[in-house]
């Protein structure tokens, strides 16, 4: 016996009621539940849809769908940072390498010319954080608009539009070179700190501008069914 379209929708509703908010994770669970329910019906055809569903759900254990959601979240987080890493590597190859060299040269020259390095930290730190804040607000509006249009949340889409939650801990990155401020008395240290800030700026640009601009392409590649939504 096969599940009806109405019963499939009931399974989607069931996963939402058990705190699964992302459509891609819901779909994965619904597929699993549907197959399991049909298998249960083969052995116990007298059971109702609700009874078979509850038997299938109990197989997930006391934490219900939580383990599946955590596993899927961890998997897509790794995929997200792999996307970031692949784009980041391209900034050390032509033609993107040219922009990386310009950023690095500007920061390095600033450290050489300006003896009070705290001014550089303040300008870089406040400047980058301000740009990140403005961009994060814009991405949040895009996320709300996309949810309003599709009425569906995708886990990878949320990661991209949350910019990997980078804004929440961006200040940490500026604490590391700040602790070294009194030690910037050699060209090697200045070079390392300049490279650090350059990489941070490049990564910030990738996660707040490049990945969001490719969101449709990324989602269709990850979820073939996304084209049908």
ROSEFI-786893 format. One line per field, with one value per residue (C-alpha): residue number from 1; residue in one letter; x, y, z. Coordinates in nm, 2 decimals. Layout:
<recs>
k: NUM / ...
r: a / ...
x: X / ...
y: Y / ...
z: Z / ...
</recs>
This chain:
<recs>
k: 1 / 2 / 3 / 4 / 5 / 6 / 7 / 8 / 9 / 10 / 11 / 12 / 13 / 14 / 15 / 16 / 17 / 18 / 19 / 20 / 21 / 22 / 23 / 24 / 25 / 26 / 27 / 28 / 29 / 30 / 31 / 32 / 33 / 34 / 35 / 36 / 37 / 38 / 39 / 40 / 41 / 42 / 43 / 44 / 45 / 46 / 47 / 48 / 49 / 50 / 51 / 52 / 53 / 54 / 55 / 56 / 57 / 58 / 59 / 60 / 61 / 62 / 63 / 64 / 65 / 66 / 67 / 68 / 69 / 70 / 71 / 72 / 73 / 74 / 75 / 76 / 77 / 78 / 79 / 80 / 81 / 82 / 83 / 84 / 85 / 86 / 87 / 88 / 89 / 90 / 91 / 92 / 93 / 94 / 95 / 96 / 97 / 98 / 99 / 100 / 101 / 102 / 103 / 104 / 105 / 106 / 107 / 108 / 109 / 110 / 111 / 112 / 113 / 114 / 115 / 116 / 117 / 118 / 119 / 120 / 121 / 122 / 123 / 124 / 125 / 126 / 127 / 128 / 129 / 130 / 131 / 132 / 133 / 134 / 135 / 136 / 137 / 138 / 139 / 140 / 141 / 142 / 143 / 144 / 145 / 146 / 147 / 148 / 149 / 150 / 151 / 152 / 153 / 154 / 155 / 156 / 157 / 158 / 159 / 160 / 161 / 162 / 163 / 164 / 165 / 166 / 167 / 168 / 169 / 170 / 171 / 172 / 173 / 174 / 175 / 176 / 177 / 178 / 179 / 180 / 181 / 182 / 183 / 184 / 185 / 186 / 187 / 188 / 189 / 190 / 191 / 192 / 193 / 194 / 195 / 196 / 197 / 198 / 199 / 200 / 201 / 202 / 203 / 204 / 205 / 206 / 207 / 208 / 209 / 210 / 211 / 212 / 213 / 214 / 215 / 216 / 217 / 218 / 219 / 220 / 221 / 222 / 223 / 224 / 225 / 226 / 227 / 228 / 229
r: x / x / x / x / x / x / x / x / x / x / x / x / x / x / x / x / x / x / x / x / x / x / x / x / x / x / x / x / x / x / x / x / x / x / x / x / x / x / x / x / x / x / x / x / x / x / x / x / x / x / x / x / x / x / x / x / x / x / x / x / x / x / x / x / x / x / x / x / x / x / x / x / x / x / x / x / x / x / x / x / x / x / x / x / x / x / x / x / x / x / x / x / x / x / x / x / x / x / x / x / x / x / x / x / x / x / x / x / x / x / x / x / x / x / x / x / x / x / x / x / x / x / x / x / x / x / x / x / x / x / x / x / x / x / x / x / x / x / x / x / x / x / x / x / x / x / x / x / x / x / x / x / x / x / x / x / x / x / x / x / x / x / x / x / x / x / x / x / x / x / x / x / x / x / x / x / x / x / x / x / x / x / x / x / x / x / x / x / x / x / x / x / x / x / x / x / x / x / x / x / x / x / x / x / x / x / x / x / x / x / x / x / x / x / x / x / x / x / x / x / x / x / x / x / x / x / x / x / x
x: 0.00 / 0.13 / 0.10 / -0.13 / -0.02 / -0.23 / -0.05 / 0.28 / 0.18 / 0.07 / 0.43 / 0.57 / 0.34 / 0.45 / 0.81 / 0.74 / 0.55 / 0.87 / 1.08 / 1.23 / 1.22 / 1.43 / 1.25 / 1.55 / 1.58 / 1.20 / 1.21 / 1.48 / 1.28 / 0.95 / 1.12 / 1.25 / 0.92 / 0.72 / 0.94 / 0.93 / 0.55 / 0.50 / 0.72 / 0.53 / 0.20 / 0.34 / 0.38 / 0.08 / -0.17 / -0.44 / -0.26 / -0.38 / -0.16 / -0.12 / -0.03 / 0.23 / 0.37 / 0.41 / 0.58 / 0.83 / 0.89 / 0.97 / 1.26 / 1.44 / 1.47 / 1.40 / 1.54 / 1.32 / 1.45 / 1.71 / 2.01 / 1.92 / 1.89 / 2.23 / 2.39 / 2.25 / 2.35 / 2.70 / 2.73 / 2.61 / 2.82 / 3.13 / 3.00 / 2.95 / 3.31 / 3.44 / 3.27 / 3.43 / 3.77 / 3.75 / 3.67 / 3.93 / 4.21 / 4.12 / 4.22 / 4.58 / 4.57 / 4.53 / 4.33 / 4.20 / 4.56 / 4.60 / 4.32 / 4.48 / 4.82 / 4.66 / 4.49 / 4.80 / 5.03 / 4.80 / 4.79 / 5.16 / 5.25 / 5.02 / 5.21 / 5.54 / 5.44 / 5.22 / 5.42 / 5.12 / 4.98 / 4.66 / 4.52 / 4.55 / 4.38 / 4.10 / 4.05 / 4.06 / 3.86 / 3.58 / 3.58 / 3.54 / 3.29 / 3.08 / 3.07 / 2.99 / 2.70 / 2.55 / 2.58 / 2.44 / 2.13 / 2.09 / 2.12 / 1.87 / 1.62 / 1.69 / 1.64 / 1.30 / 1.19 / 1.29 / 1.10 / 0.80 / 0.81 / 0.87 / 0.74 / 1.03 / 1.36 / 1.66 / 1.95 / 2.23 / 2.05 / 2.02 / 2.39 / 2.48 / 2.25 / 2.37 / 2.72 / 2.83 / 2.75 / 3.09 / 2.96 / 2.89 / 3.26 / 3.44 / 3.58 / 3.79 / 4.00 / 4.10 / 4.21 / 4.49 / 4.69 / 4.60 / 4.79 / 5.09 / 5.08 / 5.38 / 5.58 / 5.55 / 5.92 / 6.03 / 5.93 / 5.85 / 5.58 / 5.44 / 5.42 / 5.24 / 4.99 / 4.93 / 4.87 / 4.63 / 4.42 / 4.43 / 4.29 / 4.02 / 3.90 / 3.90 / 3.71 / 3.46 / 3.40 / 3.35 / 3.09 / 2.90 / 2.90 / 3.02 / 2.84 / 2.50 / 2.53 / 2.56 / 2.29 / 2.05 / 2.33 / 2.45 / 2.10 / 2.00 / 2.33 / 2.27 / 1.90 / 1.78 / 1.42 / 1.49 / 1.41 / 1.06 / 0.98
y: 0.00 / 0.34 / 0.67 / 0.93 / 1.28 / 1.40 / 1.16 / 1.28 / 1.64 / 1.51 / 1.38 / 1.72 / 1.87 / 1.60 / 1.69 / 2.06 / 1.98 / 1.80 / 2.11 / 2.04 / 2.38 / 2.33 / 2.20 / 1.99 / 1.81 / 1.77 / 1.61 / 1.37 / 1.26 / 1.24 / 1.01 / 0.79 / 0.78 / 0.71 / 0.42 / 0.28 / 0.32 / 0.13 / -0.15 / -0.16 / -0.19 / -0.49 / -0.67 / -0.52 / -0.40 / -0.35 / -0.05 / 0.30 / 0.56 / 0.73 / 0.40 / 0.31 / 0.66 / 0.65 / 0.31 / 0.45 / 0.77 / 0.57 / 0.41 / 0.75 / 0.71 / 0.94 / 1.24 / 1.20 / 1.38 / 1.58 / 1.35 / 1.37 / 1.75 / 1.78 / 1.54 / 1.72 / 2.06 / 1.95 / 1.80 / 2.12 / 2.34 / 2.15 / 2.19 / 2.57 / 2.62 / 2.40 / 2.64 / 2.93 / 2.76 / 2.68 / 3.04 / 3.17 / 2.97 / 3.14 / 3.48 / 3.36 / 3.29 / 3.53 / 3.74 / 3.76 / 3.76 / 4.12 / 4.24 / 4.04 / 4.20 / 4.55 / 4.49 / 4.34 / 4.62 / 4.89 / 4.73 / 4.65 / 5.01 / 5.15 / 4.96 / 5.09 / 5.45 / 5.49 / 5.42 / 5.41 / 5.08 / 5.11 / 5.36 / 5.09 / 4.83 / 5.07 / 5.17 / 4.81 / 4.67 / 4.93 / 4.96 / 4.59 / 4.54 / 4.83 / 4.69 / 4.34 / 4.48 / 4.67 / 4.37 / 4.13 / 4.36 / 4.35 / 3.97 / 3.93 / 4.13 / 3.90 / 3.60 / 3.73 / 3.81 / 3.47 / 3.30 / 3.51 / 3.42 / 3.04 / 2.97 / 2.73 / 2.74 / 2.56 / 2.48 / 2.57 / 2.88 / 2.99 / 2.93 / 3.14 / 3.43 / 3.42 / 3.46 / 3.15 / 3.36 / 3.53 / 3.86 / 3.71 / 3.64 / 3.88 / 4.07 / 3.76 / 3.79 / 4.14 / 4.04 / 3.82 / 4.08 / 4.34 / 4.13 / 4.14 / 4.52 / 4.58 / 4.32 / 4.46 / 4.56 / 4.35 / 4.32 / 3.96 / 4.03 / 4.32 / 4.09 / 3.82 / 4.06 / 4.22 / 3.88 / 3.80 / 4.11 / 4.05 / 3.70 / 3.81 / 4.08 / 3.84 / 3.58 / 3.84 / 3.95 / 3.59 / 3.50 / 3.83 / 3.91 / 3.63 / 3.33 / 3.52 / 3.63 / 3.26 / 3.13 / 3.01 / 2.82 / 2.66 / 2.56 / 2.41 / 2.21 / 2.09 / 2.03 / 1.93 / 1.97 / 2.34 / 2.42 / 2.29 / 2.50
z: 0.00 / -0.10 / 0.08 / -0.07 / -0.15 / 0.15 / 0.38 / 0.25 / 0.34 / 0.68 / 0.73 / 0.64 / 0.90 / 1.15 / 1.10 / 1.15 / 1.47 / 1.59 / 1.54 / 1.20 / 1.04 / 0.72 / 0.41 / 0.29 / 0.62 / 0.63 / 0.29 / 0.39 / 0.70 / 0.51 / 0.25 / 0.53 / 0.71 / 0.40 / 0.30 / 0.65 / 0.69 / 0.36 / 0.49 / 0.81 / 0.62 / 0.44 / 0.77 / 0.95 / 0.69 / 0.96 / 1.11 / 1.04 / 0.89 / 1.23 / 1.40 / 1.14 / 1.15 / 1.53 / 1.51 / 1.25 / 1.46 / 1.77 / 1.59 / 1.60 / 1.98 / 2.27 / 2.10 / 1.79 / 1.49 / 1.68 / 1.59 / 1.22 / 1.23 / 1.41 / 1.16 / 0.86 / 1.01 / 1.07 / 0.72 / 0.55 / 0.77 / 0.64 / 0.29 / 0.34 / 0.46 / 0.18 / -0.06 / 0.12 / 0.10 / -0.27 / -0.35 / -0.11 / -0.28 / -0.61 / -0.46 / -0.46 / -0.83 / -1.12 / -1.19 / -0.83 / -0.70 / -0.81 / -0.58 / -0.29 / -0.35 / -0.35 / -0.02 / 0.14 / 0.01 / 0.14 / 0.49 / 0.50 / 0.39 / 0.66 / 0.92 / 0.79 / 0.76 / 1.07 / 1.38 / 1.62 / 1.50 / 1.72 / 1.46 / 1.20 / 1.42 / 1.49 / 1.13 / 1.00 / 1.29 / 1.29 / 0.91 / 0.84 / 1.13 / 1.01 / 0.65 / 0.79 / 1.00 / 0.71 / 0.48 / 0.75 / 0.78 / 0.40 / 0.39 / 0.67 / 0.46 / 0.16 / 0.38 / 0.50 / 0.15 / 0.02 / 0.30 / 0.23 / -0.14 / -0.10 / 0.25 / 0.28 / 0.47 / 0.33 / 0.57 / 0.33 / 0.22 / 0.58 / 0.63 / 0.32 / 0.42 / 0.78 / 0.64 / 0.84 / 1.15 / 1.10 / 1.24 / 1.58 / 1.65 / 1.42 / 1.71 / 1.81 / 1.49 / 1.58 / 1.93 / 1.80 / 1.61 / 1.88 / 2.14 / 1.91 / 1.87 / 2.10 / 1.92 / 1.56 / 1.56 / 1.26 / 0.89 / 0.94 / 1.21 / 1.01 / 0.70 / 0.90 / 1.06 / 0.72 / 0.57 / 0.85 / 0.79 / 0.41 / 0.45 / 0.69 / 0.45 / 0.16 / 0.36 / 0.48 / 0.12 / 0.00 / 0.27 / 0.26 / -0.12 / -0.34 / -0.19 / -0.15 / -0.52 / -0.62 / -0.39 / -0.67 / -0.85 / -0.52 / -0.40 / -0.74 / -0.74 / -0.38 / -0.41 / -0.76 / -0.63 / -0.56 / -0.92 / -0.87 / -0.56
</recs>
